Amino acid sequence: MERFPFTPDYGAQQQAQPCILKAQFGDGYSQRAEDGLRATLQRWALQFNPQWSPKTGQ
């Protein structure tokens, strides 16, 4: 079984942005609501370093 030979560094950074739907009505009133059950878009910045394997020597 192949194994992913990289582990993420501990300096992971997350950015979160809410996903919002907006309805604009003719009288100037607007209504906002979350877009779905998981309404927060998460972006992760990860850096990976290769692991040395004693089996392969790499």
KOLMARRO-888609 format. One record per atom (N, C-alpha, C, CB): residue number from 1; residue in three letters; atom name; x, y, z. Coordinates in Angstrom, 3 decimals. Each point is the difference from the previous one (the first is absolute). Glycine has a CB too. Example, Ala and Ser with C-alpha at 12.3 -4.5 7.8 and 13.67 -1.06 7.14 Angstrom:
[1,"Ala","N",[13.190,-5.690,7.800]];
[1,"Ala","CA",[-0.890,1.190,0.000]];
[1,"Ala","C",[0.900,1.200,0.000]];
[1,"Ala","CB",[-1.892,-1.173,1.246]];
[2,"Ser","N",[1.542,2.223,-1.966]];
[2,"Ser","CA",[0.820,1.190,0.060]];
[2,"Ser","C",[-0.770,1.090,0.730]];
[2,"Ser","CB",[1.184,-0.628,-2.145]];
//
This chain:
[1,"Met","N",[0.844,-1.171,0.000]];
[1,"Met","CA",[-0.844,1.171,0.000]];
[1,"Met","C",[0.898,1.246,0.000]];
[1,"Met","CB",[-1.863,-1.255,1.227]];
[2,"Glu","N",[1.599,2.156,-2.144]];
[2,"Glu","CA",[0.774,1.231,-0.092]];
[2,"Glu","C",[-0.332,0.928,1.162]];
[2,"Glu","CB",[0.069,-0.224,-2.501]];
[3,"Arg","N",[0.917,0.938,2.938]];
[3,"Arg","CA",[-0.185,0.935,1.105]];
[3,"Arg","C",[0.441,1.383,-0.450]];
[3,"Arg","CB",[0.352,-1.835,1.709]];
[4,"Phe","N",[-1.091,2.846,-1.339]];
[4,"Phe","CA",[0.352,1.373,-0.323]];
[4,"Phe","C",[1.219,0.369,0.833]];
[4,"Phe","CB",[-2.413,0.612,-0.566]];
[5,"Pro","N",[3.578,-0.359,-0.067]];
[5,"Pro","CA",[1.241,0.139,0.763]];
[5,"Pro","C",[0.255,1.398,0.553]];
[5,"Pro","CB",[0.889,-1.789,-1.410]];
[6,"Phe","N",[-1.895,2.581,1.586]];
[6,"Phe","CA",[0.189,1.371,0.467]];
[6,"Phe","C",[-0.853,0.253,1.233]];
[6,"Phe","CB",[0.505,0.757,-2.344]];
[7,"Thr","N",[0.014,0.039,3.251]];
[7,"Thr","CA",[-0.771,0.403,1.177]];
[7,"Thr","C",[-0.096,1.516,0.002]];
[7,"Thr","CB",[0.748,-2.041,1.323]];
[8,"Pro","N",[-1.899,2.595,-0.955]];
[8,"Pro","CA",[-0.118,1.455,0.023]];
[8,"Pro","C",[0.790,0.608,1.153]];
[8,"Pro","CB",[-2.255,-0.199,-1.052]];
[9,"Asp","N",[2.806,1.368,0.807]];
[9,"Asp","CA",[0.686,0.737,1.063]];
[9,"Asp","C",[-1.035,0.516,0.993]];
[9,"Asp","CB",[1.876,0.663,-1.577]];
[10,"Tyr","N",[-1.402,-0.248,2.736]];
[10,"Tyr","CA",[-0.908,0.484,1.029]];
[10,"Tyr","C",[-0.484,1.423,-0.234]];
[10,"Tyr","CB",[1.149,-1.504,1.562]];
[11,"Gly","N",[-0.629,2.188,-2.543]];
[11,"Gly","CA",[-0.376,1.388,-0.242]];
[11,"Gly","C",[-1.184,0.148,-0.946]];
[11,"Gly","CB",[2.356,0.601,0.394]];
[12,"Ala","N",[-3.362,-1.445,-0.281]];
[12,"Ala","CA",[-1.170,0.079,-0.869]];
[12,"Ala","C",[-0.785,1.273,0.281]];
[12,"Ala","CB",[-0.113,-2.507,-0.095]];
[13,"Gln","N",[-0.342,3.150,-0.978]];
[13,"Gln","CA",[-0.782,1.221,0.148]];
[13,"Gln","C",[-1.369,-0.207,-0.634]];
[13,"Gln","CB",[2.098,1.418,-0.007]];
[14,"Gln","N",[-3.122,-0.923,0.668]];
[14,"Gln","CA",[-1.372,-0.143,-0.488]];
[14,"Gln","C",[-0.601,1.366,-0.262]];
[14,"Gln","CB",[-0.264,-2.149,1.269]];
[15,"Gln","N",[-0.468,2.241,-2.359]];
[15,"Gln","CA",[-0.806,1.182,-0.288]];
[15,"Gln","C",[-1.447,-0.468,-0.111]];
[15,"Gln","CB",[1.927,1.202,-1.209]];
[16,"Ala","N",[-2.829,-0.494,1.852]];
[16,"Ala","CA",[-1.420,-0.350,-0.044]];
[16,"Ala","C",[-0.782,1.187,-0.552]];
[16,"Ala","CB",[0.256,-1.590,1.967]];
[17,"Gln","N",[-1.183,1.279,-2.869]];
[17,"Gln","CA",[-0.824,1.040,-0.605]];
[17,"Gln","C",[-1.447,-0.504,-0.048]];
[17,"Gln","CB",[1.968,0.881,-1.388]];
[18,"Pro","N",[-2.912,-0.119,1.929]];
[18,"Pro","CA",[-1.394,-0.443,-0.035]];
[18,"Pro","C",[-0.583,0.095,-1.411]];
[18,"Pro","CB",[-0.259,0.736,2.382]];
[19,"Cys","N",[-0.571,-1.710,-2.736]];
[19,"Cys","CA",[-0.716,0.018,-1.280]];
[19,"Cys","C",[-1.414,0.507,0.283]];
[19,"Cys","CB",[1.390,-1.944,-0.967]];
[20,"Ile","N",[-1.713,3.099,0.447]];
[20,"Ile","CA",[-1.252,0.681,0.309]];
[20,"Ile","C",[-0.812,0.217,-1.277]];
[20,"Ile","CB",[1.087,1.131,1.978]];
[21,"Leu","N",[-2.384,-1.384,-1.889]];
[21,"Leu","CA",[-0.927,0.347,-1.068]];
[21,"Leu","C",[-0.671,1.317,0.374]];
[21,"Leu","CB",[-0.390,-2.452,-0.607]];
[22,"Lys","N",[0.199,3.331,-0.378]];
[22,"Lys","CA",[-0.611,1.291,0.275]];
[22,"Lys","C",[-1.148,0.218,-0.977]];
[22,"Lys","CB",[2.192,0.929,0.875]];
[23,"Ala","N",[-3.353,-0.577,-0.347]];
[23,"Ala","CA",[-1.172,0.344,-0.814]];
[23,"Ala","C",[-0.276,1.488,0.177]];
[23,"Ala","CB",[-0.982,-2.349,0.226]];
[24,"Gln","N",[0.931,3.059,-1.329]];
[24,"Gln","CA",[-0.269,1.440,0.034]];
[24,"Gln","C",[-1.441,0.223,-0.476]];
[24,"Gln","CB",[2.471,0.577,-0.421]];
[25,"Phe","N",[-3.260,0.124,1.212]];
[25,"Phe","CA",[-1.399,0.256,-0.332]];
[25,"Phe","C",[-0.159,1.412,-0.535]];
[25,"Phe","CB",[-0.742,-1.626,1.763]];
[26,"Gly","N",[-0.366,1.866,-2.457]];
[26,"Gly","CA",[-0.237,1.272,-0.673]];
[26,"Gly","C",[-0.112,1.198,0.918]];
[26,"Gly","CB",[-1.113,-1.293,-1.714]];
[27,"Asp","N",[0.725,1.096,2.958]];
[27,"Asp","CA",[-0.165,1.140,0.915]];
[27,"Asp","C",[1.294,0.352,0.731]];
[27,"Asp","CB",[-2.384,-0.654,0.287]];
[28,"Gly","N",[3.517,0.056,-0.709]];
[28,"Gly","CA",[1.281,0.297,0.629]];
[28,"Gly","C",[0.373,-0.978,1.103]];
[28,"Gly","CB",[-0.396,2.363,-0.548]];
[29,"Tyr","N",[-0.520,-3.210,0.938]];
[29,"Tyr","CA",[0.267,-0.991,1.045]];
[29,"Tyr","C",[0.819,-1.133,-0.611]];
[29,"Tyr","CB",[-2.152,0.589,1.238]];
[30,"Ser","N",[3.121,-1.089,-0.482]];
[30,"Ser","CA",[0.770,-1.166,-0.449]];
[30,"Ser","C",[0.022,-1.032,1.115]];
[30,"Ser","CB",[1.432,1.435,-1.524]];
[31,"Gln","N",[-1.340,-2.687,1.109]];
[31,"Gln","CA",[0.005,-1.109,0.949]];
[31,"Gln","C",[1.206,-0.881,-0.301]];
[31,"Gln","CB",[-2.537,0.059,0.226]];
[32,"Arg","N",[3.242,-0.461,0.809]];
[32,"Arg","CA",[1.160,-0.874,-0.149]];
[32,"Arg","C",[-0.250,-1.299,0.745]];
[32,"Arg","CB",[1.536,1.986,-0.226]];
[33,"Ala","N",[-1.009,-3.080,-0.342]];
[33,"Ala","CA",[-0.126,-1.316,0.631]];
[33,"Ala","C",[1.230,-0.828,-0.343]];
[33,"Ala","CB",[-2.536,0.101,-0.116]];
[34,"Glu","N",[2.866,-1.046,0.980]];
[34,"Glu","CA",[1.115,-0.897,-0.262]];
[34,"Glu","C",[-0.349,-0.907,-1.180]];
[34,"Glu","CB",[0.693,0.069,2.442]];
[35,"Asp","N",[0.310,-0.397,-3.235]];
[35,"Asp","CA",[-0.180,-0.827,-1.187]];
[35,"Asp","C",[0.277,-1.458,0.334]];
[35,"Asp","CB",[0.640,1.934,-1.476]];
[36,"Gly","N",[-1.647,-2.665,1.936]];
[36,"Gly","CA",[0.141,-1.425,0.279]];
[36,"Gly","C",[0.340,-0.310,1.440]];
[36,"Gly","CB",[0.701,-0.269,-2.317]];
[37,"Leu","N",[-0.484,-1.024,2.570]];
[37,"Leu","CA",[0.281,-0.453,1.361]];
[37,"Leu","C",[1.405,0.365,0.443]];
[37,"Leu","CB",[-1.599,-1.861,-0.341]];
[38,"Arg","N",[2.539,1.761,-0.567]];
[38,"Arg","CA",[1.397,0.351,0.318]];
[38,"Arg","C",[0.321,1.282,-0.735]];
[38,"Arg","CB",[0.686,-2.433,0.334]];
[39,"Ala","N",[-1.067,3.524,0.252]];
[39,"Ala","CA",[0.044,1.289,-0.672]];
[39,"Ala","C",[1.326,0.730,0.172]];
[39,"Ala","CB",[-2.433,0.131,0.331]];
[40,"Thr","N",[3.447,-0.806,0.151]];
[40,"Thr","CA",[1.308,0.632,0.156]];
[40,"Thr","C",[0.993,-0.703,-0.908]];
[40,"Thr","CB",[-0.516,0.660,2.389]];
[41,"Leu","N",[1.090,0.088,-3.321]];
[41,"Leu","CA",[1.023,-0.524,-0.894]];
[41,"Leu","C",[1.329,0.038,0.729]];
[41,"Leu","CB",[-1.263,0.769,-2.060]];
[42,"Gln","N",[1.918,-1.923,2.191]];
[42,"Gln","CA",[1.282,-0.074,0.696]];
[42,"Gln","C",[1.106,-0.259,-1.014]];
[42,"Gln","CB",[-1.124,-0.848,2.103]];
[43,"Arg","N",[2.173,1.643,-2.015]];
[43,"Arg","CA",[1.187,-0.183,-0.831]];
[43,"Arg","C",[1.181,-0.212,0.929]];
[43,"Arg","CB",[-0.943,1.437,-1.884]];
[44,"Trp","N",[1.711,-2.476,1.602]];
[44,"Trp","CA",[1.151,-0.336,0.832]];
[44,"Trp","C",[1.276,0.149,-0.809]];
[44,"Trp","CB",[-1.399,-1.581,1.369]];
[45,"Ala","N",[2.400,2.196,-0.785]];
[45,"Ala","CA",[1.322,0.109,-0.601]];
[45,"Ala","C",[0.916,-0.985,0.733]];
[45,"Ala","CB",[-0.362,2.464,-0.654]];
[46,"Leu","N",[0.711,-3.540,-0.031]];
[46,"Leu","CA",[0.840,-1.035,0.592]];
[46,"Leu","C",[1.313,-0.092,-0.755]];
[46,"Leu","CB",[-2.032,-1.268,0.754]];
[47,"Gln","N",[3.084,0.946,-0.033]];
[47,"Gln","CA",[1.291,-0.295,-0.612]];
[47,"Gln","C",[0.383,-1.408,0.413]];
[47,"Gln","CB",[0.716,2.449,0.009]];
[48,"Phe","N",[-0.219,-3.209,-0.979]];
[48,"Phe","CA",[0.358,-1.388,0.261]];
[48,"Phe","C",[1.500,-0.191,-0.156]];
[48,"Phe","CB",[-2.264,-0.754,-0.786]];
[49,"Asn","N",[2.819,-0.072,1.669]];
[49,"Asn","CA",[1.406,-0.385,-0.078]];
[49,"Asn","C",[0.058,-1.512,-0.176]];
[49,"Asn","CB",[0.739,1.969,1.454]];
[50,"Pro","N",[0.141,-2.458,-2.328]];
[50,"Pro","CA",[0.085,-1.458,-0.187]];
[50,"Pro","C",[0.551,-0.677,1.249]];
[50,"Pro","CB",[0.334,0.337,-2.465]];
[51,"Gln","N",[-0.827,-1.530,2.715]];
[51,"Gln","CA",[0.490,-0.803,1.115]];
[51,"Gln","C",[1.040,-0.976,-0.527]];
[51,"Gln","CB",[-2.206,0.220,1.237]];
[52,"Trp","N",[3.218,-0.492,-0.432]];
[52,"Trp","CA",[0.990,-0.992,-0.364]];
[52,"Trp","C",[-0.535,-1.363,0.402]];
[52,"Trp","CB",[1.910,1.655,0.270]];
[53,"Ser","N",[-1.825,-2.629,-1.163]];
[53,"Ser","CA",[-0.491,-1.336,0.277]];
[53,"Ser","C",[1.172,-0.960,0.148]];
[53,"Ser","CB",[-2.125,0.489,-1.257]];
[54,"Pro","N",[2.226,-1.233,2.379]];
[54,"Pro","CA",[1.097,-0.943,0.151]];
[54,"Pro","C",[-0.085,-1.162,-0.994]];
[54,"Pro","CB",[0.106,0.628,2.406]];
[55,"Lys","N",[-1.340,-0.929,-2.886]];
[55,"Lys","CA",[-0.175,-1.082,-0.959]];
[55,"Lys","C",[0.653,0.314,-1.339]];
[55,"Lys","CB",[-2.125,-0.597,1.139]];
[56,"Thr","N",[1.830,1.779,-1.663]];
[56,"Thr","CA",[0.480,0.363,-1.326]];
[56,"Thr","C",[1.293,0.795,0.054]];
[56,"Thr","CB",[-2.346,-0.004,-0.785]];
[57,"Gly","N",[2.674,0.558,1.937]];
[57,"Gly","CA",[1.192,0.836,0.097]];
[57,"Gly","C",[-0.185,1.370,-0.620]];
[57,"Gly","CB",[1.343,-2.057,-0.032]];
[58,"Gln","N",[-2.572,2.406,-0.226]];
[58,"Gln","CA",[-0.312,1.306,-0.615]];
[58,"Gln","C",[-0.747,0.869,0.964]];
[58,"Gln","CB",[-0.072,-1.040,-2.245]];
//
